[in-house]
Amino acid sequence: MDDLRYKPSTTVAAIIEREGRFLLVEEHTPEGLLLNNPAGHLDAGESLLQACVRETLEETAFAFTPEALVGIYLARVQMPDGPKRPGGADISYLRFAFCGTLGAFDAARQLDTGIVRTLWLTPEEIRTSAARHRSPLVVQCMEDYLAGRRYSLDVLRTHASVYDAPLPLVR
């Protein structure tokens, strides 16, 4: 019965603006070369903020300090049939998007597997490239950022058990 529970993939994204342009990544995907915010999945043993810092560094080689939550988003995506996804896939994503301060660039750092390059795009360039977005949330997160949506990071709590050794099984 447990395998019938709804389990969206938890992801984080960095919404980074500088001088009127937003930092995106261009990446290889099973659907082709697509654009996305610096983003990725929450890993075991880390907080949402730690995941966002890690994913931004891995995908852009920039340090990032989250300062506010832009929003929490739920989206459902139907992935097409293909060699890596026979029969396709119906996936829901629960995305936590953060804005903050972009730090130092590490020129010696190799970008994460699949990331081709980083791009600084204007809001209009992002809106008009929607057909090339990896997520339907790329535009929505930017629009919410531009609308001034900011929520205190104090709303996020990570219990110590996330960082501790595995808990004993409950019987």
N, C-alpha and C positions, 0 to 999 in steps of 0.2 A: 504494500500500500504506500510506503514512503516514496517510492520512485514516481508516484503520480503527483507529488507536491510540486508546486510552481517554484522554480528556483532560477531567478534571473541572475545573469553574470554581473558581478559588482565591478564597476570600472571607475577610474578617476580621470580627470582631464584638467589641463592647465590652459586657462584663457589669458594669453599674454599679449598686451598691447604696448607698442612703442611708437611714438610719433605718428599716430593715426593708422598704424599697420598692425596686423595680428600675425603671430608666429604659428605657422602650420608645418606639418611634415608631409612629404610625399613618400608613399610607401607601396611596395609590392604586396598585393593581396591575391587570393584565388580569383577575384573578380577583375584583376588588372591593377594598373597604377592609379592609386587614389589619394585624396587629400584628407587629413584629419588634424584635429588639435593634438598636441602632444598628450597622449593618453595611453591607458593600458589597464590591466587587471590588478585587482587587490590580491596580494600574495599572503599566504598564511604567515602569521607572526609579525604583521606590520599594521600600523594605523592607516587610516585614509590619507592623512597628511604625509606620512612617510612614503606611501605608495605614489602619491603625486610628485613628490620631490624626486624619487627614484626614476619614475617613468620619464619625467621631463629631462633628467640628465641622460638617461639611456638613449632617448630618441633625438635630442637636440644638442647634446654636449654642453648645455647651459645649466648652471646651478639655478635653483628656483626656490623661493621662500613664499609659501602660501600665506596670504594675509586675510582673505575673506572667502566665504562660500558664495558662489554666484547662484547656484541652484542645485536641486536634486531632480533628476530626470528619469523617466521610465519610457523606453522605446522598444518596439518589437520590429525585428527585421527578418524577412524571408530571404535566406541565402539560396542562390541558384544551385541546381544540380551541377556537379563537376567531379573531376578525378579525386580531389581532396575531400569532397562532400557528396558521396553518392546519395542521390535522392534529395539533396539540398538539406536545409536546416531552418527551423523556426526558432529564433533566438531572441530572448528579451534581455535588455541591458538596463541595469540600474546605475546611472552615472552621477557621480559627485563632481561638480565642476568648481574649480578654485581660480581665483585671480591672486596676483601677488607681485613680488619684486623679482625681476630677472637678475641673476648674478653673473659671475665670471664665466667666460667661455673657455672650455678646455680643448684647445686645438689638437692635442695629441689623442684625444678620446675618439675611439671608433664608434660610429652610430650603431644602434641596435640592428639586428638582422632584419632585412626587409626595408629599412629606411634608406631611401635614395638621397634625400636632401631636405634641408629646411627652407622655408619660404616666408617672406614677410609680405602679406597681402592686405590691400585696403578692404574695408567692409564691402564695397561694391564688387570687387574682384571675388570675394568669398561668396557673395550672394549669387553672382552670375556663373560660378563654377559648381553649383549644387549637384549637378549630374555626376561630378567626379568626387563627391564626398563619401568617405567610408561610413560615416554615420549621419543619420538625419538630424542629429543634435548639434552638428558643427555650427550651423547658422543660428539655431535657437540659443545656444550658449553665448555666442557673440552678441546677439540682439539683446539678451538679458543683461549682459555686461554693459553694453552701450546705454541701456535704459537706467543704469545706475543700481541694479540689484546687487546688494552686498549683505551678507549675513555673517554675524560674528562666528568665529571659529569656536567660541565657547559652547555652541550648540552641539558640538561633536564630543563624544566621550568614548575612550577606548579602555575597556576594563583590563586590569593587569593580567587576567587569565590569557589574553591574546598573546602576551609575550612569554608566559611561563611554559614550563615543560608540559607535555601532554597530560590531561586530566585522566584519572582512572575511569573506566567504563562504568556507567550506571546500569545496574541490573534490576 
